[in-house]
Every structure is written in C-alpha cells, then in structure tokens.
Amino acid sequence: MEPFAYSLTVNPSVDAIREFKVLENSYSAEQGITSGAQVNIATRFGTNRFSGTAYEFLRNSALDAKNFFDHPSRPIPPFRQNQFGGSEGGPLRRDRTFFFANYEGFRVRQSVTNITLLPPAALRRGDFSGLDPLTGKPFLSIIDPATGQPFQGKQIPDSKIDPLSRAILDRVPLPSEPEAPPGHNNVNVGLRRVTTDQLTVRVDHELTPRHQMFGRFVYFTSEQLFPFIPNTFAQNPSAPPGFGTNKNDTGRNLALGVTSVLRPTLVNDFRAGYVYYFGTKEAQNIHSNFLQDLGIARAPGSTNRGIPAINVPGYADMGDSDIFQPQLRKNNTFQFTDNVVWVQGRHTWKFGGDLRRLRLFYLVEDFGQGIFSFSGDPLTGVGSVSGNAFADFLLGRPFLSLAQAGNSGGNDRLDYFGAYFSDEFHATRRLTLTYGLREEFYSPPTNADGRASILDPSDALRSIVRNDRGQAASLASDPVAQKLQQTFGLAFVTSQQAGLPPSLIRPDWSGWAPRFGFAYDPSGQGKTAVRGGVGVFNSLGELDYAAETRLSAPITEFLFGLDLCRFFGPGACGQSYAPPPLSYGLAYRLGNAPPVAISSPPDIRNGYVYEWSLSVDHELSPHTVLSASYAGSDGHKLPRRALQNQGVPNLPGQRLGYHPQPGSNQFVRATDVNSNYNAMILRLERRFSGGLSFVAGYTFGKSIDTASGLQGTNQPQDNYNLKAERGLSDFDVRQRFVFSSTWELPLGTGRRWLKAGRAAKALGQWQAAAILTFQTGQPLTAVLPTALSGTQSSGTDRPDLIVNPELPSNQRNPKHWFDTAAFKPPAVFFDSQGPFSIPGNEGRNVITGPGLSDWDLSVQRHFRLNERSGLVFRSDLFNLTNHPNFDRPGLILGTSNFGKISSAENARQIQFSLRLSW
C-alpha cells in the first residue's frame, strides 16, 4: 500500500503468507520511496495436492488479569476477541493451474479504562466555594469579566452560565469517584469495537515451461469504534464515553504477474496492480444538530453537526475531541513494474522500473465542529479572564477557537516513477560488491477540479490560486473569498501570474539515490562475514501535502479566534483585524479573526536520508551465529509545521507579541528538519537444531532531530529560535532487548525420553515458545497551560527547567513519574494590557517516559489425526508476569495530573486456539 494520502494498510492472514523479508538498512537500489525498514511479503500458492487449514483464536476477560488502573473491587471490564478463518489450496488443472484461497475474520469487544478528571456537580452549578478538584486547595476569587469585580461567595449566577457550556455539561457524566484525591475523580470505561473481514484468492498458471503467470485478489473491510481519542488537542486526557469516533474502511487489491525465462541467464518479471480504498471517519455525535438546537449557526460550508471540542487544562476533554473529522476518502492506485535479472559471468545485473498512478478523492473537514480552549494557571489564575479556566468555560469566554469554513476536499492526480539498476559483482571468491543507482520522482498533486490555493511566500495577505479551469473567475462570487477581501484586504493572483504549474508546487527532480554494499569473507572458510553498505534514500513518503493546497484562503478558511488584546499586546487592540472578546457564536463567523492558512510553499523539496551500516557475523557453531553491527543515518530536508507569521516573542519586562505582517496567521510546511541516528546492534541466533532455536538482540541507539513530524511537539515553541528544537526524537528508544525462542520438549516418539507407551502419547509433541521484550521509554516534553509568550503558538509554550527532571528508578511510580519540581513557569510580567511572559528555557523531549517490559509465552501440542491431517492446540499468555506497562504521564504544568500516569497497556491476557490442517 502507498505511504501516501491515508491509504489502507492490511495485515494479511498468517495462513496467506508464504514468506516475508525485512529490509533494515542500506539495502539495494531495487527498493525505494522511503527510508527505514521495509517488509516484502509473498503470498502462498496452490500445489498439486489439496491442502487447507481451519482455525480460531479466542481471548476472553474471564481468563485475564486486571489492568493496573481497574477498580480493585469491581469485575474485570469485559473483553472478547475472536480471530478465525481458513484456507484451501490445490490444483485446478494438474501440473498447470493451481489455486489458493484464504478467509479471516477478526472481532473485538473490549472495555477500555482510563482515569481522568471530570467537573463535579458543584462546579457545574457555578459554585466555586469549595476545594478545587484540580489542586485540592480553595479557589481564588472568581472575577466577573463584565465588571472586573469578584462574584459574591465565589458563585457564578445561573444567568451568567453560557447555554452552550451548560448543554455540553449535560452530556458529560458526573465523576464516578467524587471522593478520590485531586485530579483523578473518574474512571472512564468505554467499549472498543472492531469488526474486520478479509479474503485472499490467488491463481497460478503455467503458460509454458518458461512462462508463469499469477493473479491475486484481496478484499478487506473494517468497522471500528474508538471510545476514547488519544493525543487530543492540547494533550489533554481524552473525553469520557459518548464522544468517540467511528471509522470504516473497505479495500480491494488486484495483482497480475508474468515471469518469463527468456534465456537460462535472463529472467523478466512483470507485475500490474490495482488498489481501491474507500474509508470514512466521523464522530459518534456528528448528526446531533448540537449547535443548531442552541441557535448557533455552523461555519459556512461546514457539514459537521457534532459537538464542539472543549479543552480546559487539567480536565478531560469534553465534546467531540477528534478534530479531524468527518472524512471520506476514495483512492484508486494503478501500478506497473518490470524487473530484469541478467546473469553474466561474475555479474548479476538487475534493471527495473516502477510506475504508479494515484487518483485520490477525499472530503475532509478539520475542526468542523469547532474547538475551544480555555486558559489559566490552576494555581495563580494567570491567563484567565475570571481567575479560573473552568469558570471561563462556564462564562463562555475561550481564549482560543478553531473552526473551518468551506471544505478542504480534493480530487487529486499524481504519478510516481522509479527506475534502477544494480549489479552484484563477485569480485573474488571471498568478496562480493553490490552497487547501483535509483532515480524516483513523485509529481506534485494536481487537483482535477481546479480547486487549489497556496499562500504567496512574499505576502501574508495574498494567495496564489490555480486558474487553468477558471477558478479565479469563480472566486468573484465566492462568499468566503468576498468576506476575506472586504474585511482583511486579502488578495489573490493566478498560478499563471505567479509562474507556477497547475499543481502550484514546482516538481523536485532531485531523486537520485546511489547505493553501495559489500560482503567479505576474511578467512575464506565461510565462518566469518563482514558486510557493509551506504546509500541515499529518498523520503517520498512525506509527500502527503495534497490537502495543503486546499487548506488556505480563499478555498478554505480556518476561523482562528484569539483574544488579541489579552495576548498580542499593544498595537492589537482597536486594529481593524482585532475582534471583540471571543465567544462561542463569534467563533463560527467569517471575519471574526485574521485569515489562517495551512499551506505548502511552491518550492517544497523532497527529504532524503543518508544511511550506512557495518556488521560482522561469526559462526560459533554449525547452528549458532553471533553478529555485531553499527547502523547510522543522517536525514535532511525533512518536514515540520512552521508558524510563518509567528508573533515576536516577548522579552523580560517588555511585551512584544506583534506579527511581522499583522492580520494573518500562516501554518506552513517547512522542509528544513535534520535528523541523526546511530546505533550498536548485537544479535545471537541459533537456528533450529536439537529441538531448540532462539534469537537474542540488543540495540543501543540514539535518534536526534529538530522535529519528528508535523504534529505535537514538532511545532516549535519559537520559530525564530530553531536551535532550541534540537533534541531527542519523539520515537527515540535508547535501549531495546528482545529474546525469542522455540523449544520442542524432548519427550515422546522419536525424541530423547519416553519414546513409547501411553506416557509418550500423552507427553509427546509439545512445544513451547517465548518472547521477552525490554526497552527504555520514549522522550516527552512538558508544556504550559497558558500561551503568554507572545508567539501565539498555543500548546507549545514550555516552562523553565531548573534541574534534571529524571528520578531514580526506585522513586518513580505512577503518581510521581518525574520530578515535577524541576519545572516552573517563566517569569510573569504585568502592564496595562495584563499579564505576559517569555518563552521557557526547557529543551525539547527532556523527560523519559515509561519503558516496556513484556514476556509472552505460548505452549502448543500437535495431535496427528492421520497421515495428512493434524490438530494443534495452543495457549498463548501475553504479559505473563502481569507487569504494568504505563502510558505517558500528564505533561501540562500546574495541572493535577502533571507527572502522574492514569492509564496502562493491557494486563496479562490468555488466548486459546485450535488449528486443523489437512
């Protein structure tokens, strides 16, 4: 499947796989598109003998242990998983035509648990006279922003509570544990549902003794319900049940291939493929008409009738917190490849080409339901208009809002072409050289309907629109374009005037990727091998910027609301682009705030990665090999999201915060990220012999970059100080150890002990297997609940770091994972506009999250039914020791869950299975 445009990924049934090969580092020029590991899978085919399988794998909560965070006095949350299927293969015409078919179904019904903070009944009534459920301390005074005076008795009058806030709270359950310690008064239990089916059919036919062909068809369908949304907006805990997301996918894959032996030393392999994908994603409440029932009009062009997402620091998100929905995607991909292998003396030449045509149709609405964030330090109230973020929510006074006018759907056309040659040259009996060159090119996406727009890099208030299909003329009557022109003076020029192609993105032809490798036997005895390689690998998998030509005005307008007077400082208040205080209804209106765009620059470049490796393999015995290797990579021009017109950060005692070009906000894809990875790898492998096989691997590595993608901590705190973004990669794992083994018990017929009799029948044919995995945690970044630095980078302001936040292992626990006292808010200053601050000095990814410790064990018995059939009974124990593997801790400074962990991965689970083969 394509690593592009949200294509469908299918995990094929194990019974449908004939073989697979994992390519890890510095592989040959035959492979392209992206760097990193690749997996090539070959499907099974039929033979002259009919054979097949039938199987079922069963998991049930009755067999499982409790999750670390399950309530101790309550039953284990229900969990059922069934994986079942079968296969059959054989001849259609003996010695000439064969078939193979496989079906697999997968069903999951799982209760998912996490611990969050929900507003108690008193707060919902506006009563702040008690203790703060976030801190356990009395509330500060609650200020009426309309008068600047405290509410009497810390009680917000019922008439002051916003109807939208009240309506959302009516859908949020009361805390299940109201007497729990501060910060964690609710145990969320939601039902996750997964239903998938897949079918694989393959036919092989021998045209002549020198020409073989095959055809394969794969069908896949999936329906999923996610009760909680991970990694929600502003990194808050996910919403309680009732605000989940439904995701449905359907895919079809057709492949045809012809292999021809043209001469004994010349083989040609031709493949043609077609992939169809149809997928939808939408919130459970998308048809609720929530806003309409409150008399609030949706943003122009919006189809999302769901519930706005509400973010109050420290509390669980409320509302539909999946912000990237609804979605509808329909992709068609056509692929043609041809590969030639030519053996000539000591050379094995390989040539090939790969052509792909992608037709991508999608309707996407980001932030369609609306997102509202409320600001305020839980201890000081700084950043809140009332002195408390939850009180701001009740009053309907967000500091930030996001909505979308228009639809960012597309109907894109793009092509990929890759060509290569390589040579495996046996220079001597002991030395083999492999070298080659690959060239590949992805054409920039071109919209078939002519809907395309990007920002003019030289002017924040000018867009470049595609005009080869009359788009510029149609914009004259477009309400979004008209409003932006009238209110903010937004202008646009055509692609012809800007000297750009219809895609608005200039193609990048710099896809040359040379490769070199060697294998050397220093002793000539075949017991030691030294291997190495170096190469350039294009990162074309990052070319998912098609939608970004529909995410800027005037095609689409993101309605980005912000209290400019509160956060932007002098010069913002009273300007033509400065809105009145932000409210729910205002957030959905065109012209409520300066235009916002997510765009790609016209000269965006492809990323590339240098990779190199060196390894030594030595045979310790006829069945055991020890390997030591070094692997490294260096990435360049990788992508990140940049706030191009970011506010100038404040200085100590001096408020700045102004925009270089007032009246516009630009989130632009930048390709200036560098990365570096180095690792030492040790591996000990014993091939199956004497009833035993095992593989032990240890990796010590380090990955550093300035951004690890396009979301989360990859948006810099300060776009003017990118040096501060260099740190550990989000996915960095410093150490990892994996041990896997298979052992046939030496009992029973043909084995060492108990070779005959009833004991042999009872105890024979048993096999045990184990997988042990240990790894260190991935890095994390603490953030602030406020955005006072002047950069307008909401959710990315960082605190000051005082000391190393890492705790000794004997002091770490779910209630105190890292040293929370190592962080403090940056200094806060006050002027006539109110409080302001400066960017914190914390680096990126300075906290180490929880690691992984897992031991999986399986035991199976083979029962021979007759000469051709057998039955295997198997029991799998996942997380045998029931070791809790924790999720990441809370990362918002000042909230009650800062440094605390409230969820964990699965506890011990037991699976039983039966597999019949014939």
Secondary structure as UniProt FT lines:
FT   TURN            5..6
FT   HELIX           14..16
FT   STRAND          17..23
FT   TURN            29..30
FT   STRAND          38..43
FT   STRAND          51..60
FT   HELIX           61..63
FT   TURN            68..69
FT   TURN            72..73
FT   STRAND          79..93
FT   TURN            94..96
FT   STRAND          97..116
FT   HELIX           121..124
FT   TURN            125..126
FT   TURN            133..135
FT   STRAND          143..144
FT   TURN            145..148
FT   STRAND          149..150
FT   HELIX           152..154
FT   HELIX           158..160
FT   HELIX           163..171
FT   TURN            178..179
FT   TURN            182..183
FT   STRAND          186..208
FT   TURN            209..210
FT   STRAND          211..226
FT   HELIX           233..235
FT   TURN            241..242
FT   STRAND          245..263
FT   TURN            264..265
FT   STRAND          266..283
FT   TURN            284..287
FT   HELIX           290..293
FT   TURN            294..295
FT   TURN            300..301
FT   STRAND          309..311
FT   TURN            313..314
FT   STRAND          324..344
FT   TURN            345..346
FT   STRAND          347..366
FT   TURN            367..369
FT   STRAND          371..373
FT   TURN            378..380
FT   TURN            382..383
FT   HELIX           389..395
FT   STRAND          400..405
FT   STRAND          410..426
FT   STRAND          431..442
FT   STRAND          446..447
FT   TURN            448..449
FT   STRAND          453..456
FT   TURN            457..458
FT   STRAND          459..465
FT   TURN            468..469
FT   HELIX           471..474
FT   HELIX           475..477
FT   HELIX           479..488
FT   STRAND          491..494
FT   HELIX           495..498
FT   TURN            502..503
FT   STRAND          512..520
FT   STRAND          528..539
FT   HELIX           540..542
FT   HELIX           546..549
FT   TURN            553..555
FT   STRAND          557..562
FT   HELIX           564..567
FT   TURN            570..574
FT   TURN            576..577
FT   HELIX           585..588
FT   TURN            590..591
FT   STRAND          596..599
FT   TURN            602..603
FT   STRAND          607..621
FT   TURN            622..623
FT   STRAND          624..643
FT   TURN            644..645
FT   TURN            652..653
FT   TURN            662..663
FT   STRAND          665..689
FT   TURN            690..691
FT   STRAND          692..705
FT   HELIX           712..714
FT   TURN            719..720
FT   HELIX           722..725
FT   STRAND          727..728
FT   TURN            730..731
FT   STRAND          735..744
FT   TURN            749..750
FT   HELIX           758..763
FT   STRAND          766..775
FT   STRAND          779..780
FT   TURN            794..796
FT   STRAND          800..801
FT   HELIX           809..811
FT   TURN            814..815
FT   HELIX           820..822
FT   STRAND          823..824
FT   STRAND          829..831
FT   TURN            832..833
FT   STRAND          834..836
FT   STRAND          847..848
FT   STRAND          852..864
FT   STRAND          870..878
FT   TURN            879..881
FT   TURN            893..894
FT   TURN            896..897
FT   STRAND          909..917
//
